[in-house]
């Protein structure tokens, strides 16, 4: 059974409720006709408006949507996650999100589900969390690198074309050898990883793309990744 991660650089139902272009793609990667999908909005403190946008979008698609709250009464995590075909993690504060997950043991439960074929997906914080390291704005003063869950190899930076500090900060991290290389994902694009290998980039807005950013001969290079466009 394939192990799959779909990491979105920015966009989706949080910004455009009801559209569902990338969400439909994610659902189509399941072998279930009507997959169970669980939204985890921990990184925004279980934002109610974020959940409304989720249901407004997913209820229009062929799936069984649910969500997981940590800041209300929390359900049996193993039972909930075991029944899902797809996990979708929202954006927000990655550091705070992972701290909460680890305190509850959700990181371990998600890893077991991932190894058994549950698709892991998400946007921004929900994109970088699956990789070894991520570039995050969890701290107010500047972008930082943080250790993530290492479900798959490599490093990840979202919002690559959307936030002005992303490109110079990533170049600086690589020049200082803090990162060997890094996947950089534009808003409106997602990176699809299968079994620890890059499968393809999916552009769902305006021909956006993803890149592998690395240093070659002392210069920072952006290598565009193989891409398909969906609408």
DRENPA-3360 file (N, C-alpha, C; in nm, 2 decimals, always signed):
BEGIN
1 = XXXXXXXX = +0.08/-0.12/+0.00/+0.00/+0.00/+0.00/+0.09/+0.12/+0.00 ~ +0.05/+0.22/-0.09/+0.13/+0.34/-0.10/+0.12/+0.43/+0.03 ~ +0.24/+0.49/+0.06/+0.24/+0.59/+0.17/+0.24/+0.73/+0.09 ~ +0.14/+0.81/+0.12/+0.12/+0.93/+0.04/+0.11/+1.06/+0.13 ~ +0.18/+1.16/+0.09/+0.17/+1.30/+0.15/+0.14/+1.40/+0.04 ~ +0.05/+1.49/+0.07/+0.01/+1.59/-0.03/+0.02/+1.72/+0.05 ~ +0.13/+1.80/+0.02/+0.16/+1.92/+0.10/+0.13/+2.04/+0.01 ~ +0.04/+2.13/+0.06/+0.00/+2.25/-0.01/+0.07/+2.37/+0.04;
9 = XXXXXXXX = +0.12/+2.45/-0.06/+0.20/+2.57/-0.02/+0.12/+2.69/+0.02 ~ -0.01/+2.69/-0.01/-0.10/+2.80/+0.03/-0.23/+2.79/-0.05 ~ -0.34/+2.83/+0.01/-0.47/+2.83/-0.06/-0.55/+2.71/-0.01 ~ -0.65/+2.68/-0.09/-0.75/+2.57/-0.05/-0.87/+2.63/+0.02 ~ -0.94/+2.55/+0.09/-1.07/+2.59/+0.15/-1.06/+2.70/+0.25 ~ -0.94/+2.72/+0.32/-0.92/+2.82/+0.41/-0.94/+2.96/+0.35 ~ -0.89/+2.97/+0.23/-0.90/+3.10/+0.16/-1.02/+3.11/+0.06 ~ -1.06/+2.99/+0.00/-1.16/+2.99/-0.10/-1.26/+2.88/-0.06;
17 = XXXXXXXX = -1.34/+2.90/+0.04/-1.44/+2.80/+0.08/-1.54/+2.77/-0.04 ~ -1.56/+2.64/-0.05/-1.66/+2.59/-0.15/-1.60/+2.56/-0.29 ~ -1.48/+2.60/-0.31/-1.42/+2.57/-0.45/-1.37/+2.43/-0.46 ~ -1.28/+2.38/-0.37/-1.25/+2.24/-0.36/-1.17/+2.18/-0.46 ~ -1.09/+2.26/-0.54/-1.01/+2.20/-0.65/-0.90/+2.10/-0.60 ~ -0.82/+2.15/-0.51/-0.71/+2.06/-0.45/-0.77/+1.96/-0.36 ~ -0.88/+1.99/-0.29/-0.94/+1.89/-0.20/-0.99/+1.78/-0.28 ~ -1.05/+1.80/-0.40/-1.10/+1.69/-0.48/-0.98/+1.60/-0.53;
25 = XXXXXXXX = -0.87/+1.67/-0.56/-0.75/+1.59/-0.60/-0.71/+1.50/-0.49 ~ -0.71/+1.55/-0.37/-0.66/+1.47/-0.25/-0.76/+1.35/-0.23 ~ -0.89/+1.37/-0.24/-0.99/+1.27/-0.22/-0.97/+1.16/-0.33 ~ -0.93/+1.20/-0.45/-0.92/+1.11/-0.56/-0.80/+1.01/-0.55 ~ -0.71/+1.05/-0.46/-0.59/+0.96/-0.43/-0.62/+0.84/-0.34 ~ -0.74/+0.84/-0.28/-0.78/+0.73/-0.20/-0.84/+0.62/-0.29 ~ -0.83/+0.50/-0.24/-0.89/+0.39/-0.32/-1.03/+0.36/-0.27 ~ -1.08/+0.45/-0.18/-1.22/+0.44/-0.14/-1.31/+0.53/-0.23;
33 = XXXXXXXX = -1.43/+0.48/-0.26/-1.52/+0.56/-0.34/-1.57/+0.68/-0.27 ~ -1.59/+0.67/-0.14/-1.63/+0.78/-0.06/-1.55/+0.78/+0.07 ~ -1.43/+0.84/+0.06/-1.33/+0.83/+0.17/-1.37/+0.91/+0.29 ~ -1.33/+0.86/+0.41/-1.34/+0.93/+0.54/-1.22/+1.03/+0.55 ~ -1.25/+1.15/+0.57/-1.14/+1.25/+0.58/-1.16/+1.33/+0.71 ~ -1.05/+1.35/+0.78/-1.05/+1.43/+0.91/-0.97/+1.55/+0.90 ~ -1.02/+1.66/+0.94/-0.96/+1.79/+0.94/-0.90/+1.82/+1.08 ~ -0.77/+1.85/+1.09/-0.71/+1.88/+1.22/-0.66/+2.02/+1.22;
41 = XXXXXXXX = -0.74/+2.11/+1.29/-0.71/+2.26/+1.29/-0.63/+2.31/+1.41 ~ -0.55/+2.22/+1.47/-0.48/+2.25/+1.59/-0.40/+2.38/+1.58 ~ -0.34/+2.40/+1.46/-0.24/+2.52/+1.45/-0.31/+2.65/+1.46 ~ -0.44/+2.66/+1.44/-0.52/+2.78/+1.47/-0.60/+2.77/+1.60 ~ -0.56/+2.68/+1.69/-0.64/+2.67/+1.81/-0.78/+2.62/+1.79 ~ -0.80/+2.54/+1.69/-0.93/+2.48/+1.65/-1.03/+2.59/+1.61 ~ -0.98/+2.68/+1.52/-1.06/+2.80/+1.48/-1.20/+2.75/+1.42 ~ -1.30/+2.81/+1.48/-1.44/+2.77/+1.43/-1.47/+2.81/+1.29;
49 = XXXXXXXX = -1.42/+2.93/+1.25/-1.44/+2.97/+1.11/-1.37/+2.89/+1.01 ~ -1.25/+2.84/+1.05/-1.18/+2.74/+0.96/-1.26/+2.61/+0.94 ~ -1.32/+2.57/+1.05/-1.40/+2.44/+1.04/-1.52/+2.47/+0.95 ~ -1.58/+2.58/+0.96/-1.70/+2.62/+0.88/-1.66/+2.61/+0.73 ~ -1.54/+2.67/+0.70/-1.49/+2.67/+0.56/-1.46/+2.53/+0.51 ~ -1.41/+2.44/+0.60/-1.38/+2.30/+0.57/-1.51/+2.23/+0.53 ~ -1.61/+2.24/+0.62/-1.74/+2.17/+0.59/-1.81/+2.23/+0.47 ~ -1.80/+2.36/+0.45/-1.87/+2.42/+0.33/-1.81/+2.36/+0.20;
57 = XXXXXXXX = -1.68/+2.33/+0.21/-1.61/+2.28/+0.09/-1.63/+2.12/+0.08 ~ -1.60/+2.05/+0.18/-1.59/+1.91/+0.18/-1.73/+1.85/+0.17 ~ -1.83/+1.91/+0.22/-1.97/+1.86/+0.21/-2.02/+1.86/+0.06 ~ -1.95/+1.93/-0.03/-1.99/+1.93/-0.17/-1.92/+1.82/-0.24 ~ -1.83/+1.76/-0.18/-1.75/+1.65/-0.25/-1.79/+1.51/-0.20 ~ -1.74/+1.41/-0.27/-1.79/+1.27/-0.23/-1.70/+1.22/-0.13 ~ -1.73/+1.25/+0.00/-1.65/+1.20/+0.11/-1.73/+1.21/+0.24 ~ -1.68/+1.16/+0.35/-1.74/+1.17/+0.48/-1.65/+1.25/+0.57;
65 = XXXXXXXX = -1.67/+1.38/+0.58/-1.58/+1.47/+0.65/-1.61/+1.47/+0.80 ~ -1.50/+1.48/+0.88/-1.51/+1.50/+1.03/-1.40/+1.59/+1.07 ~ -1.38/+1.62/+1.19/-1.27/+1.70/+1.24/-1.23/+1.66/+1.38 ~ -1.11/+1.70/+1.42/-1.06/+1.67/+1.55/-1.03/+1.80/+1.63 ~ -1.09/+1.82/+1.74/-1.07/+1.93/+1.83/-0.98/+1.89/+1.95 ~ -0.88/+1.97/+1.98/-0.80/+1.95/+2.10/-0.84/+2.05/+2.21 ~ -0.91/+2.16/+2.18/-0.93/+2.26/+2.28/-1.08/+2.26/+2.33 ~ -1.15/+2.16/+2.29/-1.27/+2.12/+2.36/-1.25/+1.98/+2.41;
73 = XXXXXXXX = -1.35/+1.91/+2.44/-1.33/+1.77/+2.49/-1.28/+1.69/+2.37 ~ -1.17/+1.62/+2.40/-1.10/+1.55/+2.29/-1.14/+1.40/+2.29 ~ -1.17/+1.35/+2.17/-1.22/+1.22/+2.15/-1.11/+1.11/+2.17 ~ -1.15/+0.99/+2.16/-1.05/+0.88/+2.16/-0.97/+0.89/+2.03 ~ -0.84/+0.93/+2.04/-0.77/+0.96/+1.92/-0.74/+0.84/+1.83 ~ -0.70/+0.73/+1.89/-0.67/+0.61/+1.82/-0.79/+0.56/+1.74 ~ -0.91/+0.56/+1.80/-1.03/+0.52/+1.73/-1.06/+0.61/+1.62 ~ -1.05/+0.74/+1.64/-1.09/+0.84/+1.54/-0.99/+0.83/+1.42;
81 = XXXXXXXX = -0.86/+0.83/+1.44/-0.77/+0.83/+1.33/-0.77/+0.69/+1.26 ~ -0.79/+0.58/+1.33/-0.80/+0.45/+1.26/-0.91/+0.44/+1.16 ~ -1.01/+0.52/+1.18/-1.13/+0.52/+1.09/-1.12/+0.61/+0.97 ~ -1.00/+0.68/+0.96/-0.99/+0.78/+0.85/-0.91/+0.72/+0.73 ~ -0.95/+0.76/+0.61/-0.87/+0.73/+0.49/-0.77/+0.85/+0.46 ~ -0.81/+0.97/+0.50/-0.73/+1.09/+0.47/-0.73/+1.18/+0.59 ~ -0.61/+1.24/+0.62/-0.60/+1.34/+0.72/-0.56/+1.47/+0.65 ~ -0.63/+1.58/+0.69/-0.60/+1.71/+0.64/-0.57/+1.80/+0.75;
89 = XXXXXXXX = -0.44/+1.86/+0.76/-0.40/+1.94/+0.87/-0.40/+2.09/+0.82 ~ -0.46/+2.17/+0.90/-0.47/+2.31/+0.86/-0.34/+2.39/+0.89 ~ -0.34/+2.52/+0.84/-0.23/+2.61/+0.87/-0.23/+2.67/+1.00 ~ -0.13/+2.75/+1.03/-0.12/+2.82/+1.16/+0.02/+2.81/+1.22 ~ +0.02/+2.79/+1.35/+0.15/+2.79/+1.43/+0.20/+2.64/+1.44 ~ +0.30/+2.61/+1.36/+0.35/+2.47/+1.35/+0.40/+2.42/+1.49 ~ +0.48/+2.51/+1.55/+0.55/+2.47/+1.68/+0.44/+2.44/+1.78 ~ +0.34/+2.53/+1.80/+0.24/+2.50/+1.90/+0.16/+2.38/+1.86;
97 = XXXXXXXX = +0.13/+2.36/+1.74/+0.06/+2.24/+1.69/+0.13/+2.11/+1.73 ~ +0.26/+2.10/+1.69/+0.33/+1.98/+1.72/+0.35/+1.96/+1.87 ~ +0.36/+2.06/+1.95/+0.37/+2.05/+2.09/+0.24/+1.98/+2.15 ~ +0.13/+2.03/+2.10/+0.00/+1.97/+2.15/-0.01/+1.83/+2.10 ~ +0.02/+1.80/+1.98/+0.01/+1.66/+1.93/+0.10/+1.57/+2.01 ~ +0.22/+1.61/+2.03/+0.31/+1.52/+2.10/+0.27/+1.50/+2.25 ~ +0.21/+1.60/+2.31/+0.16/+1.58/+2.45/+0.05/+1.48/+2.45 ~ -0.03/+1.47/+2.35/-0.14/+1.38/+2.34/-0.10/+1.24/+2.28;
105 = XXXXXXXX = +0.02/+1.24/+2.22/+0.06/+1.12/+2.15/+0.00/+1.10/+2.01 ~ -0.05/+1.21/+1.96/-0.11/+1.20/+1.82/-0.01/+1.18/+1.71 ~ +0.11/+1.23/+1.73/+0.22/+1.21/+1.64/+0.24/+1.06/+1.61 ~ +0.24/+0.98/+1.72/+0.27/+0.84/+1.71/+0.15/+0.77/+1.64 ~ +0.03/+0.81/+1.67/-0.09/+0.75/+1.61/-0.10/+0.79/+1.46 ~ -0.06/+0.91/+1.43/-0.06/+0.95/+1.29/+0.04/+0.87/+1.21 ~ +0.16/+0.85/+1.27/+0.27/+0.77/+1.20/+0.22/+0.63/+1.17 ~ +0.16/+0.57/+1.27/+0.11/+0.43/+1.25/+0.00/+0.43/+1.13;
113 = XXXXXXXX = -0.08/+0.53/+1.13/-0.19/+0.53/+1.02/-0.12/+0.56/+0.89 ~ -0.02/+0.64/+0.88/+0.05/+0.67/+0.76/+0.12/+0.55/+0.71 ~ +0.18/+0.47/+0.79/+0.25/+0.35/+0.75/+0.15/+0.25/+0.70 ~ +0.02/+0.26/+0.74/-0.08/+0.16/+0.70/-0.16/+0.21/+0.58 ~ -0.12/+0.33/+0.52/-0.18/+0.38/+0.40/-0.28/+0.50/+0.41 ~ -0.29/+0.55/+0.53/-0.38/+0.67/+0.54/-0.30/+0.79/+0.48 ~ -0.37/+0.86/+0.39/-0.31/+0.97/+0.32/-0.30/+1.09/+0.41 ~ -0.18/+1.15/+0.42/-0.15/+1.27/+0.50/-0.14/+1.39/+0.41;
121 = XXXXXXXX = -0.22/+1.49/+0.45/-0.22/+1.61/+0.36/-0.24/+1.73/+0.45 ~ -0.22/+1.85/+0.39/-0.25/+1.97/+0.46/-0.18/+2.09/+0.40 ~ -0.20/+2.21/+0.46/-0.15/+2.34/+0.40/-0.07/+2.41/+0.50 ~ +0.04/+2.47/+0.45/+0.13/+2.55/+0.53/+0.19/+2.47/+0.65 ~ +0.14/+2.50/+0.78/+0.19/+2.41/+0.89/+0.15/+2.27/+0.86 ~ +0.04/+2.24/+0.80/+0.00/+2.11/+0.76/+0.07/+2.05/+0.64 ~ +0.15/+2.13/+0.58/+0.24/+2.08/+0.47/+0.38/+2.04/+0.52 ~ +0.44/+2.14/+0.60/+0.57/+2.11/+0.64/+0.59/+2.01/+0.75;
129 = XXXXXXXX = +0.48/+1.98/+0.83/+0.49/+1.90/+0.95/+0.53/+1.76/+0.91 ~ +0.51/+1.71/+0.79/+0.54/+1.57/+0.75/+0.69/+1.55/+0.72 ~ +0.76/+1.66/+0.70/+0.90/+1.65/+0.65/+1.00/+1.64/+0.77 ~ +1.13/+1.63/+0.74/+1.23/+1.63/+0.84/+1.24/+1.77/+0.91 ~ +1.25/+1.87/+0.83/+1.25/+2.01/+0.88/+1.16/+2.10/+0.80 ~ +1.11/+2.21/+0.86/+1.03/+2.30/+0.79/+1.07/+2.44/+0.82 ~ +1.04/+2.53/+0.72/+1.06/+2.68/+0.74/+0.93/+2.73/+0.79 ~ +0.93/+2.79/+0.91/+0.81/+2.83/+0.97/+0.81/+2.97/+1.02;
137 = XXXXXXXX = +0.69/+3.03/+1.03/+0.67/+3.17/+1.09/+0.61/+3.16/+1.23 ~ +0.63/+3.04/+1.29/+0.57/+3.02/+1.43/+0.62/+3.13/+1.53 ~ +0.74/+3.18/+1.51/+0.80/+3.29/+1.59/+0.77/+3.42/+1.52 ~ +0.73/+3.52/+1.59/+0.68/+3.65/+1.54/+0.79/+3.73/+1.47 ~ +0.92/+3.72/+1.52/+1.02/+3.81/+1.47/+1.08/+3.77/+1.34 ~ +1.09/+3.64/+1.31/+1.16/+3.60/+1.18/+1.12/+3.46/+1.15 ~ +1.15/+3.42/+1.03/+1.13/+3.28/+0.99/+1.24/+3.20/+1.06 ~ +1.21/+3.08/+1.09/+1.30/+2.98/+1.15/+1.28/+2.84/+1.09;
145 = XXXXXXXX = +1.39/+2.76/+1.12/+1.38/+2.62/+1.08/+1.34/+2.54/+1.20 ~ +1.25/+2.45/+1.19/+1.22/+2.37/+1.30/+1.21/+2.22/+1.26 ~ +1.25/+2.14/+1.36/+1.24/+1.99/+1.34/+1.09/+1.95/+1.33 ~ +1.06/+1.87/+1.23/+0.92/+1.83/+1.21/+0.91/+1.68/+1.24 ~ +0.81/+1.61/+1.18/+0.78/+1.47/+1.22/+0.86/+1.37/+1.14 ~ +0.92/+1.40/+1.03/+1.01/+1.31/+0.96/+0.93/+1.18/+0.91 ~ +0.80/+1.20/+0.87/+0.73/+1.09/+0.81/+0.79/+1.06/+0.67 ~ +0.85/+1.17/+0.61/+0.91/+1.15/+0.48/+1.04/+1.23/+0.48;
153 = XXXXXXXX = +1.13/+1.20/+0.39/+1.26/+1.27/+0.39/+1.25/+1.40/+0.33 ~ +1.35/+1.49/+0.36/+1.35/+1.62/+0.30/+1.30/+1.73/+0.39 ~ +1.31/+1.85/+0.34/+1.27/+1.97/+0.41/+1.17/+2.05/+0.33 ~ +1.09/+2.14/+0.39/+0.98/+2.20/+0.32/+0.96/+2.35/+0.36 ~ +0.93/+2.43/+0.26/+0.90/+2.57/+0.28/+0.77/+2.60/+0.20 ~ +0.66/+2.64/+0.27/+0.54/+2.68/+0.20/+0.54/+2.83/+0.16 ~ +0.44/+2.88/+0.10/+0.42/+3.02/+0.06/+0.54/+3.08/-0.01 ~ +0.60/+3.00/-0.09/+0.73/+3.04/-0.15/+0.72/+3.17/-0.23;
161 = XXXXXXXX = +0.61/+3.19/-0.30/+0.59/+3.31/-0.38/+0.50/+3.41/-0.32 ~ +0.44/+3.38/-0.20/+0.34/+3.46/-0.14/+0.38/+3.55/-0.04 ~ +0.49/+3.52/+0.03/+0.54/+3.60/+0.14/+0.69/+3.64/+0.11 ~ +0.71/+3.77/+0.11/+0.84/+3.83/+0.06/+0.96/+3.78/+0.13 ~ +0.95/+3.74/+0.26/+1.07/+3.69/+0.33/+1.11/+3.55/+0.30 ~ +1.02/+3.48/+0.23/+1.04/+3.33/+0.22/+1.17/+3.30/+0.13 ~ +1.18/+3.36/+0.01/+1.29/+3.33/-0.07/+1.43/+3.37/-0.01 ~ +1.44/+3.50/+0.04/+1.57/+3.53/+0.09/+1.61/+3.45/+0.22;
169 = XXXXXXXX = +1.51/+3.42/+0.30/+1.53/+3.34/+0.42/+1.58/+3.20/+0.39 ~ +1.51/+3.14/+0.29/+1.55/+3.01/+0.25/+1.69/+3.01/+0.19 ~ +1.72/+3.10/+0.10/+1.86/+3.11/+0.05/+1.96/+3.13/+0.16 ~ +1.93/+3.21/+0.26/+2.02/+3.23/+0.37/+2.04/+3.10/+0.45 ~ +1.94/+3.02/+0.47/+1.95/+2.90/+0.55/+2.04/+2.80/+0.47 ~ +2.02/+2.79/+0.34/+2.10/+2.70/+0.26/+2.24/+2.75/+0.25 ~ +2.26/+2.88/+0.23/+2.40/+2.93/+0.22/+2.48/+2.91/+0.35 ~ +2.41/+2.91/+0.46/+2.47/+2.89/+0.59/+2.48/+2.74/+0.63;
177 = XXXXXXXX = +2.44/+2.65/+0.54/+2.44/+2.51/+0.56/+2.35/+2.46/+0.67 ~ +2.25/+2.54/+0.70/+2.15/+2.50/+0.80/+2.05/+2.40/+0.74 ~ +2.03/+2.41/+0.61/+1.96/+2.31/+0.53/+2.04/+2.27/+0.41 ~ +2.04/+2.14/+0.38/+2.11/+2.09/+0.26/+2.04/+2.13/+0.14 ~ +1.91/+2.11/+0.14/+1.82/+2.16/+0.03/+1.68/+2.16/+0.08 ~ +1.59/+2.21/+0.00/+1.45/+2.23/+0.06/+1.35/+2.23/-0.06 ~ +1.24/+2.16/-0.04/+1.13/+2.18/-0.13/+1.06/+2.31/-0.10 ~ +1.04/+2.39/-0.20/+0.97/+2.52/-0.18/+0.84/+2.52/-0.27;
185 = XXXXXXXX = +0.73/+2.55/-0.20/+0.60/+2.53/-0.27/+0.53/+2.66/-0.27 ~ +0.50/+2.70/-0.40/+0.42/+2.83/-0.41/+0.28/+2.81/-0.36 ~ +0.21/+2.92/-0.32/+0.07/+2.92/-0.30/+0.00/+2.88/-0.42 ~ -0.11/+2.80/-0.41/-0.18/+2.75/-0.53/-0.11/+2.63/-0.59 ~ -0.02/+2.57/-0.52/+0.05/+2.45/-0.57/+0.07/+2.35/-0.45 ~ +0.07/+2.22/-0.48/+0.09/+2.12/-0.38/+0.20/+2.02/-0.43 ~ +0.27/+1.96/-0.34/+0.37/+1.86/-0.37/+0.31/+1.73/-0.32 ~ +0.31/+1.63/-0.42/+0.26/+1.50/-0.39/+0.38/+1.40/-0.38;
193 = XXXXXXXX = +0.40/+1.34/-0.26/+0.51/+1.25/-0.23/+0.45/+1.11/-0.21 ~ +0.51/+1.01/-0.28/+0.46/+0.87/-0.27/+0.58/+0.79/-0.23 ~ +0.57/+0.72/-0.12/+0.67/+0.62/-0.07/+0.81/+0.69/-0.06 ~ +0.81/+0.81/-0.01/+0.93/+0.89/+0.01/+1.00/+0.94/-0.12 ~ +0.93/+0.93/-0.23/+0.98/+0.98/-0.35/+0.89/+1.09/-0.41 ~ +0.94/+1.19/-0.47/+0.86/+1.30/-0.53/+0.78/+1.24/-0.64 ~ +0.65/+1.25/-0.64/+0.56/+1.20/-0.75/+0.54/+1.31/-0.85 ~ +0.48/+1.42/-0.80/+0.46/+1.54/-0.89/+0.42/+1.66/-0.81;
201 = XXXXXXXX = +0.43/+1.77/-0.88/+0.37/+1.89/-0.82/+0.23/+1.91/-0.89 ~ +0.14/+1.96/-0.81/+0.00/+1.99/-0.86/-0.03/+2.14/-0.85 ~ -0.05/+2.20/-0.97/-0.08/+2.34/-0.97/-0.23/+2.35/-0.98 ~ -0.29/+2.42/-0.89/-0.44/+2.44/-0.89/-0.48/+2.58/-0.90 ~ -0.38/+2.67/-0.91/-0.41/+2.82/-0.93/-0.30/+2.87/-1.02 ~ -0.34/+2.93/-1.13/-0.25/+3.02/-1.21/-0.11/+2.96/-1.24 ~ -0.10/+2.83/-1.28/+0.03/+2.77/-1.32/+0.14/+2.79/-1.21 ~ +0.10/+2.78/-1.09/+0.20/+2.78/-0.98/+0.29/+2.66/-0.98;
209 = XXXXXXXX = +0.40/+2.66/-0.91/+0.49/+2.55/-0.91/+0.56/+2.52/-0.78 ~ +0.63/+2.41/-0.77/+0.72/+2.38/-0.66/+0.86/+2.36/-0.71 ~ +0.95/+2.38/-0.62/+1.09/+2.38/-0.66/+1.17/+2.30/-0.56 ~ +1.29/+2.24/-0.60/+1.39/+2.19/-0.51/+1.50/+2.30/-0.51 ~ +1.52/+2.36/-0.40/+1.61/+2.47/-0.38/+1.74/+2.42/-0.32 ~ +1.85/+2.44/-0.38/+1.98/+2.39/-0.33/+2.10/+2.47/-0.38 ~ +2.21/+2.45/-0.32/+2.33/+2.52/-0.36/+2.42/+2.44/-0.46 ~ +2.45/+2.50/-0.57/+2.54/+2.44/-0.67/+2.65/+2.54/-0.71;
217 = XXXXXXXX = +2.77/+2.49/-0.69/+2.89/+2.58/-0.73/+2.88/+2.72/-0.66 ~ +2.83/+2.71/-0.53/+2.83/+2.84/-0.46/+2.71/+2.92/-0.48 ~ +2.62/+2.88/-0.57/+2.50/+2.96/-0.60/+2.37/+2.89/-0.57 ~ +2.27/+2.96/-0.53/+2.14/+2.90/-0.50/+2.07/+2.88/-0.63 ~ +2.02/+2.76/-0.65/+1.95/+2.71/-0.77/+1.81/+2.67/-0.73 ~ +1.71/+2.71/-0.81/+1.57/+2.67/-0.80/+1.54/+2.57/-0.91 ~ +1.53/+2.44/-0.88/+1.50/+2.34/-0.98/+1.35/+2.32/-0.98 ~ +1.28/+2.36/-1.09/+1.13/+2.34/-1.10/+1.10/+2.19/-1.10;
225 = XXXXXXX = +1.00/+2.15/-1.03/+0.96/+2.01/-1.02/+0.85/+1.98/-1.13 ~ +0.85/+1.85/-1.17/+0.75/+1.81/-1.27/+0.61/+1.84/-1.22 ~ +0.53/+1.90/-1.31/+0.40/+1.96/-1.26/+0.29/+1.92/-1.35 ~ +0.17/+1.91/-1.29/+0.05/+1.90/-1.37/-0.04/+2.01/-1.32 ~ -0.13/+2.06/-1.40/-0.23/+2.16/-1.36/-0.37/+2.10/-1.36 ~ -0.44/+2.13/-1.25/-0.58/+2.08/-1.24/-0.67/+2.20/-1.22 ~ -0.80/+2.18/-1.25/-0.90/+2.29/-1.23/-1.04/+2.23/-1.20;
% end
